[in-house]
Amino acid sequence: MAFDGITVAGIRAQLESAAAGGRIYKIAQTDRNELVLTVRPAAERGGGQVRLYLCADPSLPLAYLTQASRQAPLQAPAFCMLLRKHLQNGRIVSVTQPGLERIVHFEFEHYDELGDLRKKDLILELMGKYSNLIFCDEEGTILDSIKHIGAQTSSIREVLPGREYFIPNTEDKINLLQDRTHTNEAEIGSDSLPSKEAVADKLMINKGAPIHSIETQIYIAAQRVLADGFKKFIFGENADIIFGGMDGLLAKNWTFGEFVERY
């Protein structure tokens, strides 16, 4: 299963809402391709404890929050030990996504053995068989990864300790959630788009049921697409997961009018 960029944007927003500002209490590598980070959220986010599940399995890459625990091996793998060394008791500064890439970027800050404040990045790439978890220092140098990719495996990018981390070149993409380069700003300013609160109220009234948080983002993105002159937009089949598979809501091409009428 491959996630599309908009689905990953919704996942990222949920993870940031729950985990940003929280401290890492425990790190476990429960399987060859998966990590579980036990996070204690900041007091203003409710405190308590939540587990952040990150998986780079080629057939089912995932990222979600859970309260369930998983059995970890008695002997932690080297990648897990490295994360514990640097991130134990560290704080999650931010959870970001570069454009609409299928990447979730966790930024941490922690104190080293000399008491100096340092920053590290844990990058989850949700790219099907190319999925990976990559740990980098503040300069963007790879410290280690859950999967090592050498030159014999990939001619485009090596993912090995000591190499510089970068995202492989991809074709130019319009970020439906942010990019408005095709919009006539003189006619359509940022103030012309409704707020998320207003959209949420409208969608709940039209739908007659509670909505998922990403539905407001998709609706606003759809309005931007319409303003840019596009008449149809496409969402991948896997976006239905966010909606619990509601009638294949996003598994087809929708005109703007059909989308609004559906709600």
C-alpha positions, 0 to 999 in steps of 0.5 A, spaced: 500 500 500 502 506 498 500 513 501 499 519 497 502 526 499 495 528 502 494 522 506 501 523 509 499 531 510 493 528 514 497 523 518 503 529 519 497 533 522 495 528 527 502 526 529 504 533 530 498 535 534 499 529 539 506 529 540 510 536 538 513 538 545 513 531 548 519 528 551 521 521 549 520 516 555 522 510 551 524 507 545 523 500 542 525 497 535 519 491 536 521 488 529 526 489 523 522 495 520 518 498 526 520 503 532 515 505 537 517 511 541 513 512 548 512 520 548 510 524 554 506 530 551 507 537 554 502 539 559 498 543 555 497 538 550 494 534 556 500 530 558 499 523 560 503 518 555 502 516 548 506 511 543 508 513 536 508 507 532 513 508 525 514 502 520 518 502 514 515 495 512 515 495 504 509 492 504 505 496 509 509 502 511 505 506 517 505 511 522 500 512 527 498 513 535 496 508 539 496 506 546 497 498 545 504 496 547 508 491 543 513 486 545 520 488 544 526 483 543 531 482 549 537 485 545 535 491 542 538 492 535 544 497 533 539 502 530 535 502 536 541 503 541 543 509 537 536 512 538 536 511 545 543 514 546 541 520 542 534 521 543 532 518 550 529 524 554 529 528 548 524 533 546 520 533 539 520 540 536 516 539 530 513 534 525 513 536 518 512 534 511 516 537 505 511 539 500 507 533 499 512 528 499 510 522 502 515 523 508 514 525 515 520 529 518 521 529 526 525 534 529 528 533 536 532 536 541 537 533 546 543 535 551 549 531 549 554 528 554 557 535 555 551 538 556 550 542 550 543 542 546 543 538 540 538 537 534 537 531 531 532 528 525 528 522 524 525 521 517 520 516 516 519 515 508 513 512 506 514 510 499 512 503 499 518 498 497 523 504 498 520 506 505 525 507 510 527 510 517 533 515 517 536 518 523 540 524 521 544 530 525 543 537 525 547 538 519 543 533 515 549 527 515 546 520 516 548 517 522 544 511 521 538 508 518 533 502 519 535 499 512 542 501 509 541 502 501 548 502 497 550 504 490 549 496 488 542 497 490 540 504 488 544 508 483 540 515 485 541 515 492 545 511 498 542 511 505 549 509 509 552 512 515 556 518 513 552 520 507 548 526 506 541 526 506 537 528 501 530 527 497 531 524 490 529 529 485 522 528 483 517 532 478 515 538 480 508 538 484 503 543 486 502 542 493 494 543 493 495 545 501 500 550 500 502 552 493 498 558 490 503 560 484 498 559 479 493 563 483 491 570 481 493 574 488 490 580 486 483 576 485 484 571 490 487 573 497 489 568 503 483 572 506 478 570 501 478 562 503 474 560 509 477 558 515 478 551 518 472 552 523 467 555 518 469 549 513 468 544 519 461 547 521 459 547 513 461 540 512 458 537 518 451 540 517 451 538 510 454 531 511 449 530 518 455 527 521 462 528 525 468 529 520 475 527 520 480 533 521 483 532 514 476 533 511 477 541 512 484 541 509 481 537 503 475 542 502 480 548 502 485 545 497 479 543 493 477 551 493 484 553 491 484 548 485 478 551 483 481 558 483 487 555 479 482 554 474 482 546 474 475 543 474 477 536 476 482 533 481 484 526 483 485 523 490 489 516 490 485 510 493 488 509 499 486 516 501 479 512 503 483 509 509 483 516 512 475 516 511 474 509 514 472 507 507 466 511 506 463 509 499 470 509 496 469 517 497 476 519 494 477 513 489 474 516 483 475 523 480 471 528 482 469 535 480 468 541 485 461 541 484 460 533 485 465 534 491 461 539 494 454 536 493 457 529 496 457 533 503 
